[in-house]
């Protein structure tokens, strides 16, 4: 019984995050009343309050007694935040790594959109679901490995051995660039959402859309670490 009670607030927390993301709430917007939220999510008021308290601790919402629950603006990462978490600074910067991935993986997604088999698309779909579950459990190390596997399968499907060799010859650096965006746990689910858009384009066998979705994902992942670049 204890494990079931513990799981309900976690489920409510994930559902509120999904609601915020899917309904595109902006900083300062008020969420529905707690009574309405509890009914909509199918949870008790106690479980809802616990979930809201967790979101408040993460800085995602601001609870104002008697007024409601409001979306909280997220502070931008400090300019050197990514450098402090990047162990390969003497070899190559995190910014250079993301820029290389932006250029090469976008083109690889373009190629893969026409080459992926139905079986490979099924593997990507399974990967996406596994990542969703790991992120909901806040298992960021496991989610980063799934991130790595998702991108590597697309690179292999693209069929360009030069791109595959360049990006995977130092898989430790490549994997680290996929771990780094998870320094923002409150925004970790964005990776899954971006992968979903990539997979949607790949499933339609739409090269231009796949290229755009991949490049937007890598630019956004870099931005979550404090790196911004044109492209």
N, C-alpha and C positions, 0 to 999 in steps of 0.2 A: 504493500500500500504506500509506503514511504516513497519508493521510486516513482510511482505513478503521480503522487502529489508534487514531487519535485519536477517532473517533466512538464506539468501543465503550465507553470509560469514561463518556462523556457519556450514552449510552443507559442504562448501568447506573445512573448517578446519577438520571436521570429515573425509572427503574423502582423504585429504592429509595424515592424520594419518593412515588411512587404507592402503593407498598406501605404506607408509613407512614400515608398519608392514608386509604386504603381500609380498612385493618385497625384504624384508630382508635388507634394507639399513643399513649400519654400520656408526659409527662416522667418519666424514671426507668425506663421499660420497657426491657427488653433486646430487641434484634433477634435473629433466629435466628443461629446460628453462621455464620462466613464461608463455611465449606464448604457449608452448607445454602443460604445465600443465593446463592452462585455457581451451584449446581445449579438452584435455583428460577428464577433470572434467565437462565440459559443463557450465562453469561460466564465468563471465566477468573478465577482468584484475583487475578492481577495487575491486571486491569481493575477488579475489585471493590474492591481496596485503594485504587486511585487515586480511585474514585468516593467511597469512604468518607472519604478524606482531604479531598476537596473539601467534602463535607457537614460534616466537622468544622471546616474553616476558616470555613464559613458559620455555625457555631454551632448546627447542627441536631442533631448527634449528638456524643457524647463517647466516644472510644475508650480503653478501659482494657486495656492489654496483659495477657494472661493471664486476663482476666475477661470481656471481650466489648465490644459496642458498645451504648451506651445513648442513648435519646432525651434531648435536652437541653432544659430549660425555656427558653422564649424570653423575654427581658426585654421588659417593656412599653415602648413608645416614651415618650420624655420628654414632659412635658406641653406644652412649647413646640415640639416637633419639627415639627408641622404648620405652625406660624406661620412658622418659618424657611424652609420650602419653598413658601410661598404668596405669589405675586407681586402679588396684588390686595388686600392687607390694607387699603389706604387707601380702597378702594371698597366691598368686602364681605368679611366674614370667611369662611374655609373652613367653619367650623361652620355659619354661616347658609346657605351654599350647599348643604351636605349635608342640612340640615333641610328646605330648600325641595324638594330632589330627593326626599327621603323622602316628603313629602306628595303631591307632584304625580305623580311617576313611579309610585308605588304605584297610584294611581287610574288612571293611563294604562295600566298593565299589566292592570288589571281590565277596562278597555274593550277593549284589544287582543286579549284572550283570545277574544273572540267575533267579532272582525273580521278577524284575520289569515287570509290565503288560504294555500293549500298552497304556492304559489310563494314567498310571503314567509317561510313557515316553513322552506323549503329554503334561502333566503338566510341566515336566522339560523343554521341548522345548519352551513352552509359557513363562516360567520363564526366559529362556535365552534371548528371544527376548525383554522382558520387561526390563531386565538388560541393554541390549545394548542401548535402548532408554534413560534410566535414566543416563547412563554414558555419552552418547552424550550430554545430557543436563547438565552434571556435577552435577547431583543430587546424591551425594555420600551417603547420609544417606539412601535414598530409595534404592540405589544399594546394600548397605550393608545388608539391610533387605531381599532383594531378594537373596543375597548370602546365608544368614542364612537359608532361606526357601529351597533353592536348596539342601544344605547339609543335612538338617533335613529330607527331603523326602527320600533321599538316605539311611540315617541311619534307617528310619522306614522300608523301603523296604527290608533292609538287614535281618530283623527279629531277630537280636540278642539284646535282651532286656537289657543285661548287658552293652553293648556298648552304646546303646541309653540312658540308665539311667546315666551312667558316664558322657557323653558329654553334656547332656541337663539338668542335675540336677541343674547346675548353668548356666542357659541360658544367664544371663547377662555377664558372663565371656566369654562364647562361642561366643556371638554376638560381644563383644568388639574385640575379636581376628579377626573377619571378617571386622570390621570397620578399624582396625589399618593399613592394607596395603594401604588404600586410602589416607594416608598422602602424597603419591606421585601422585598427580593428573595427571602428565604427563605419568604415567605408569598404570593408573587405568584400561584401556581397556585390559590389560594383564589378569586380572581376568576373563573377559568374554571369552577371547580366550582359557584360560585353562579350563573353564567350558565347552566350546564347545568340546574340546578334550575328556573330561570325558564323556559327553553325547554321543559322537560318539562311544566310547568303550562300553558304557552301551547299546546303541541301537543295537550293533552287538552281544550282550550277550557274551562278551569276558572278563571273569574274570581277567585274568592276565593283559590285557591291561587296564582295569578299575582301578585295583590296582595301576599300574604304573602311570597312568594319574593323579589319585587322589594324590598320594604321591609327584609327581613332582609339582602339583599345590600348595600343602601346603608348601613345601620347598621354592617354588618361592615366595609365599605370605609372608612367614617369612623373606625372603631375602629383600623384598621391605621395610620392617620395620627396617632393619639393623641386623637381626638375621640370622646367618648361622650355620647349624649343619650337621653332617654327617648322611648318611642314604641311 
